[in-house]
Amino acid sequence: MGALLISYDLKSPGQDYTDLHDAIKSLGGWWHYLDSTWIVSTTLTPAQAWAELKAKMDTNDRLLVIDVTGKARSGWLPKKAWEWLTRHI
């Protein structure tokens, strides 16, 4: 199983993005400790994940999906966040 980083810039103020968030959650086990960033444990490729998510976004929004499978990582996050990353990536 791999892991995908999903990051977005949602441009419509006041827009309800619940459907997008639910679609991201449906891709697999998920991590969401940063406002516009998710990591999803999934067998999908970035292109497959994008195909699942694009219908939930406005045309002026932006979304990036990157395969982040691997052990190299660094940053400042809560212990619970690091534990999830260690278990799923």
C-alpha positions as CSV (number, residue, x, y, z in Angstrom):
1,M,0.0,0.0,0.0
2,G,1.2,3.5,-0.8
3,A,0.5,7.0,0.5
4,L,-0.6,10.1,-1.3
5,L,-0.2,13.7,-0.2
6,I,-3.3,15.8,-1.2
7,S,-3.0,19.5,-0.8
8,Y,-5.4,22.1,-2.0
9,D,-6.1,25.8,-2.3
10,L,-9.9,26.3,-2.3
11,K,-10.8,29.7,-3.8
12,S,-14.6,30.1,-3.1
13,P,-15.2,31.9,0.2
14,G,-18.1,30.5,2.1
15,Q,-18.3,27.4,-0.2
16,D,-19.2,24.1,1.5
17,Y,-16.4,21.6,0.8
18,T,-17.8,18.8,2.9
19,D,-18.3,16.7,-0.2
20,L,-14.6,17.1,-1.1
21,H,-13.5,16.2,2.4
22,D,-15.7,13.2,2.4
23,A,-14.3,12.1,-1.0
24,I,-10.8,12.4,0.4
25,K,-11.7,10.3,3.4
26,S,-13.2,7.6,1.2
27,L,-9.9,7.0,-0.6
28,G,-8.4,5.1,2.4
29,G,-7.0,5.7,5.9
30,W,-6.4,9.4,6.2
31,W,-4.2,11.9,8.1
32,H,-5.3,15.6,8.4
33,Y,-3.2,17.6,10.8
34,L,-2.6,20.6,8.5
35,D,-5.5,22.8,7.3
36,S,-5.2,22.2,3.5
37,T,-3.1,19.0,3.5
38,W,-4.1,15.3,3.8
39,I,-2.1,12.1,3.6
40,V,-4.1,9.1,2.5
41,S,-3.0,5.5,2.8
42,T,-4.3,3.9,-0.5
43,T,-3.6,1.7,-3.4
44,L,-4.7,4.4,-5.8
45,T,-2.3,6.3,-8.0
46,P,-2.3,10.1,-7.9
47,A,-4.2,10.2,-11.3
48,Q,-6.8,7.8,-9.9
49,A,-7.2,9.9,-6.7
50,W,-7.6,13.1,-8.8
51,A,-10.2,11.4,-11.0
52,E,-12.2,10.7,-7.8
53,L,-11.9,14.2,-6.4
54,K,-12.1,16.7,-9.3
55,A,-15.9,16.6,-9.4
56,K,-16.1,17.9,-5.9
57,M,-14.1,21.1,-6.6
58,D,-14.9,24.4,-8.3
59,T,-13.0,25.2,-11.5
60,N,-11.0,28.0,-9.9
61,D,-9.8,25.7,-7.0
62,R,-6.3,24.1,-7.1
63,L,-5.4,20.5,-6.0
64,L,-2.1,18.6,-5.9
65,V,-1.7,14.9,-5.4
66,I,1.7,13.4,-5.0
67,D,2.9,9.8,-4.1
68,V,4.8,10.2,-0.8
69,T,5.5,6.5,-0.1
70,G,8.9,6.4,1.7
71,K,10.6,6.9,5.0
72,A,12.3,10.2,4.5
73,R,10.4,13.0,6.3
74,S,11.0,15.8,8.7
75,G,9.0,18.5,10.4
76,W,7.4,19.7,13.6
77,L,4.1,17.9,14.3
78,P,2.3,16.4,17.3
79,K,3.4,12.9,18.4
80,K,0.1,11.5,17.3
81,A,0.7,12.8,13.7
82,W,4.2,11.2,13.6
83,E,2.8,7.9,14.9
84,W,0.2,7.8,12.1
85,L,2.9,8.5,9.5
86,T,5.1,5.8,10.9
87,R,2.3,3.2,10.8
88,H,0.9,4.1,7.3
89,I,3.8,5.2,5.2
